[in-house]
Amino acid sequence: MTLPDRINAAVRAVPSWVLYALAPLPAAWWFYLGFTDGLGVEPISALEHKVGLFALQLLIAGLAVTPLRRFAGINLIRHRRAIGVVAFFYVLLHLLIWLVLDMSLLWSQIAADLVKRWYIIVGMASFVLLIPLAATSNNWSVRKLGPAWRTLHKLVYGACLLGGLHFVILSKGFQLEPMVYMAFIVGLLGLRLVPKRRPMMARA
């Protein structure tokens, strides 16, 4: 048995509900650190960053599912929906931390920040693109929408690009980390443009 076969067998043994059950644990741990002075002198900013970065990592993980299956033979398709839903949860949580904990729901100040810091608008746009994807991540929507479901869920490409751009812009000066994340996103999207190999015709 090859390594991809072993990985696929292990993946098949894990039901999707396990991912949903484990999903809140990182957030719970970071909130605990924030309330116990474990996130430094600016706990809200650190919490916001950790949650947002994890959301971006999950989006990239979902984006990697198809290239992994196509080029490495590792099949994570059965968990892609769960990865996407959990990613949306963390993007939403990232937004709520900014609105509630950072900005205290002061809408005039929030509006001023939107005008002054356009990377927030970029992040908001990414979140908006994810809303219809999260709303249709269920079996009923798959049956109801039919082939249009796959077309709709290609919005994740734009959401990932905007999420990566949000990270790049908010980083002050040239920072390697956001550039690496953006490179991963662009690379994973680029792999989708590689033409599929046609099976060789049997020789006569």
C-alpha positions in Angstrom: 0.0 0.0 0.0 1.4 3.4 -1.0 1.6 6.4 1.3 -1.4 8.2 -0.4 -3.4 4.9 0.0 -2.6 4.9 3.8 -3.5 8.5 4.2 -6.8 8.0 2.3 -7.7 5.0 4.5 -7.0 7.0 7.6 -9.1 9.9 6.3 -12.0 7.6 5.5 -12.0 6.4 9.1 -12.6 9.9 10.4 -16.2 11.0 10.3 -16.9 14.7 9.4 -18.6 15.3 12.8 -15.2 15.0 14.4 -14.0 18.1 12.6 -17.0 20.0 13.7 -16.6 18.9 17.3 -12.9 19.9 17.4 -13.5 23.2 15.5 -14.2 25.4 18.6 -11.2 24.2 20.6 -8.6 26.5 19.1 -10.8 29.5 19.6 -11.7 28.5 23.2 -8.0 28.1 24.0 -7.1 31.6 22.6 -10.0 33.2 24.4 -8.8 31.5 27.6 -5.3 32.9 27.0 -6.7 36.3 26.4 -8.7 36.4 29.6 -5.7 35.1 31.6 -3.1 37.5 30.2 -1.5 34.9 28.0 -1.6 36.9 24.8 0.6 39.8 25.8 0.0 43.4 26.4 -2.6 43.7 23.6 -4.8 40.6 24.0 -7.6 41.7 21.7 -5.3 42.5 18.8 -3.5 39.2 19.4 -6.7 37.2 19.6 -8.0 38.9 16.4 -4.8 38.0 14.6 -4.7 34.4 15.7 -8.4 33.8 14.8 -8.0 35.5 11.4 -4.8 33.7 10.5 -6.4 30.3 11.4 -9.4 31.2 9.2 -7.0 31.9 6.3 -5.2 28.6 6.9 -8.5 26.8 6.8 -9.5 28.5 3.6 -6.1 27.5 2.1 -6.6 23.9 3.3 -10.0 23.8 1.6 -8.4 25.2 -1.6 -5.7 22.5 -1.5 -8.1 19.5 -1.5 -8.5 19.3 -5.3 -4.8 19.7 -6.2 -3.9 17.1 -3.5 -6.3 14.6 -5.1 -5.3 15.4 -8.6 -1.5 15.6 -8.2 -0.7 13.5 -5.1 -3.6 11.0 -5.0 -4.7 12.2 -1.5 -8.4 12.3 -1.3 -9.9 14.7 1.3 -13.0 15.5 -0.6 -15.4 14.0 2.0 -14.0 16.6 4.5 -13.9 19.6 2.2 -17.3 20.8 3.2 -16.5 20.6 6.9 -13.3 22.5 6.4 -15.1 25.2 4.5 -17.9 25.6 7.1 -15.3 25.8 10.0 -13.3 28.3 7.9 -16.5 30.5 7.7 -17.0 30.2 11.4 -13.5 31.5 12.1 -13.8 34.3 9.5 -17.1 35.3 11.2 -15.5 35.1 14.6 -12.6 37.2 13.4 -15.1 39.9 12.3 -17.0 39.8 15.5 -13.8 40.2 17.6 -13.1 43.3 15.6 -16.7 44.7 15.8 -17.4 43.8 19.5 -14.1 43.6 21.4 -12.0 45.9 19.4 -14.5 48.6 18.2 -17.1 48.1 21.0 -19.8 48.4 18.3 -19.2 52.1 18.0 -20.6 52.4 14.5 -19.3 55.9 13.8 -15.8 54.7 14.6 -16.3 51.6 12.6 -17.4 53.6 9.6 -14.3 55.9 10.0 -12.1 52.8 10.1 -13.7 51.5 6.9 -12.8 54.7 5.1 -9.3 55.0 6.6 -8.2 51.4 6.4 -9.3 49.9 3.1 -7.8 46.5 4.0 -10.9 46.1 6.2 -13.1 46.5 3.2 -11.1 43.8 1.4 -11.6 41.5 4.4 -15.3 42.3 4.4 -15.6 41.5 0.7 -14.0 38.1 1.4 -16.5 37.5 4.2 -19.4 38.5 2.0 -18.3 36.0 -0.7 -18.3 33.2 1.9 -21.8 33.8 3.1 -23.6 32.1 0.2 -21.1 29.2 0.4 -21.8 28.6 4.0 -25.6 28.9 3.5 -25.5 26.3 0.7 -23.1 23.9 2.4 -25.8 21.3 3.0 -27.2 18.3 1.1 -30.5 20.0 0.4 -28.8 22.9 -1.4 -26.6 20.5 -3.4 -29.8 18.7 -4.7 -31.8 21.9 -5.2 -29.1 23.8 -7.1 -27.8 20.9 -9.1 -24.8 21.9 -11.4 -25.2 25.5 -10.3 -23.9 24.5 -6.9 -20.4 23.9 -8.2 -20.4 27.2 -10.0 -21.6 29.1 -6.9 -18.9 27.5 -4.8 -16.2 28.8 -7.1 -16.7 32.0 -5.2 -14.2 30.5 -2.7 -11.4 31.4 -5.1 -12.2 35.1 -4.8 -12.7 34.8 -1.1 -9.3 33.2 -0.6 -7.6 35.8 -2.8 -9.2 38.7 -0.9 -8.4 37.0 2.4 -4.7 36.8 1.4 -4.7 40.3 0.1 -6.3 41.5 3.4 -3.4 39.9 5.3 -0.8 41.4 3.0 -2.2 44.9 3.2 -2.6 45.1 7.0 0.9 44.0 7.6 3.1 47.0 7.9 6.0 47.2 5.5 7.3 44.1 3.7 6.5 41.0 5.7 7.5 37.6 4.5 4.7 35.6 6.2 1.7 37.2 4.4 3.6 37.0 1.1 4.1 33.2 1.7 0.4 32.8 2.3 -0.5 34.7 -0.8 1.9 32.7 -2.8 0.3 29.5 -1.6 -3.1 30.8 -2.6 -2.0 31.9 -6.1 -0.1 28.6 -6.5 -3.1 26.5 -5.6 -5.3 28.4 -7.9 -2.7 28.2 -10.7 -2.6 24.4 -10.4 -6.3 24.4 -11.4 -5.2 25.8 -14.8 -2.8 22.9 -15.5 -4.5 20.7 -18.2 -5.5 17.2 -17.2 -3.5 14.4 -18.7 -5.3 12.4 -21.2 -4.9 8.6 -20.8 -2.5 7.1 -23.3 -4.2 5.1 -26.0 -3.4 1.4 -25.9 -0.9 0.4 -28.5 -2.3 -1.8 -31.2 
